[in-house]
Amino acid sequence: MVLIRGHALVEGNAKGDVLVLAEPLSFWGGLDPLTGLVIDRRHPQHGECLTGRILVMPAGRGSSSSTTVLAEAIRLNTAPAAILLGNDDIIIVVGALAAADLYDRTVPVVRLDAAGLARLADGDRVTVTGSSITIDR
């Protein structure tokens, strides 16, 4: 088992398999909240399903409308189980907090340093508990 410590931007617990994105993703125009699929045709992971996965990316990308798309995906149970970021992203945080408030569904958002992000690989089985990330290896 490998333990990584981060900073919880949105508290919560989750388990799932890691999906490391090669590039940041804007949920607005990049995620279909009905299916959980990456729909941005220019994104390297176009077609990947985020539903129930532990999404890892260096940062979010763009539009304030992403808050609405993320909150809707959380409401529809098509969102990632947790989001692990290299940078604080207020847009992602607000989407997760809005869903927690409106729908009583939590998707933890945790900021990790570069070393922590580098320890995560596609397919790793991860448990998120507050600001702690445990990789089951």
Rosetta blueprint (number, residue, H / E / L):
1 M L
2 V E
3 L E
4 I E
5 R E
6 G L
7 H E
8 A E
9 L E
10 V E
11 E L
12 G L
13 N E
14 A E
15 K E
16 G E
17 D E
18 V E
19 L E
20 V E
21 L L
22 A L
23 E L
24 P L
25 L E
26 S L
27 F L
28 W L
29 G L
30 G L
31 L E
32 D E
33 P L
34 L L
35 T L
36 G L
37 L E
38 V E
39 I L
40 D L
41 R L
42 R L
43 H L
44 P L
45 Q L
46 H L
47 G L
48 E L
49 C E
50 L L
51 T L
52 G L
53 R L
54 I E
55 L E
56 V E
57 M E
58 P L
59 A L
60 G E
61 R L
62 G L
63 S L
64 S L
65 S L
66 S H
67 T H
68 T H
69 V H
70 L H
71 A H
72 E H
73 A H
74 I H
75 R H
76 L L
77 N L
78 T L
79 A L
80 P L
81 A L
82 A E
83 I E
84 L E
85 L E
86 G L
87 N L
88 D L
89 D L
90 I H
91 I H
92 I H
93 V H
94 V H
95 G H
96 A H
97 L H
98 A H
99 A H
100 A H
101 D H
102 L H
103 Y H
104 D L
105 R L
106 T L
107 V L
108 P L
109 V E
110 V E
111 R E
112 L L
113 D L
114 A H
115 A H
116 G H
117 L H
118 A H
119 R L
120 L L
121 A L
122 D L
123 G L
124 D L
125 R E
126 V E
127 T E
128 V E
129 T E
130 G L
131 S L
132 S E
133 I E
134 T E
135 I E
136 D L
137 R L
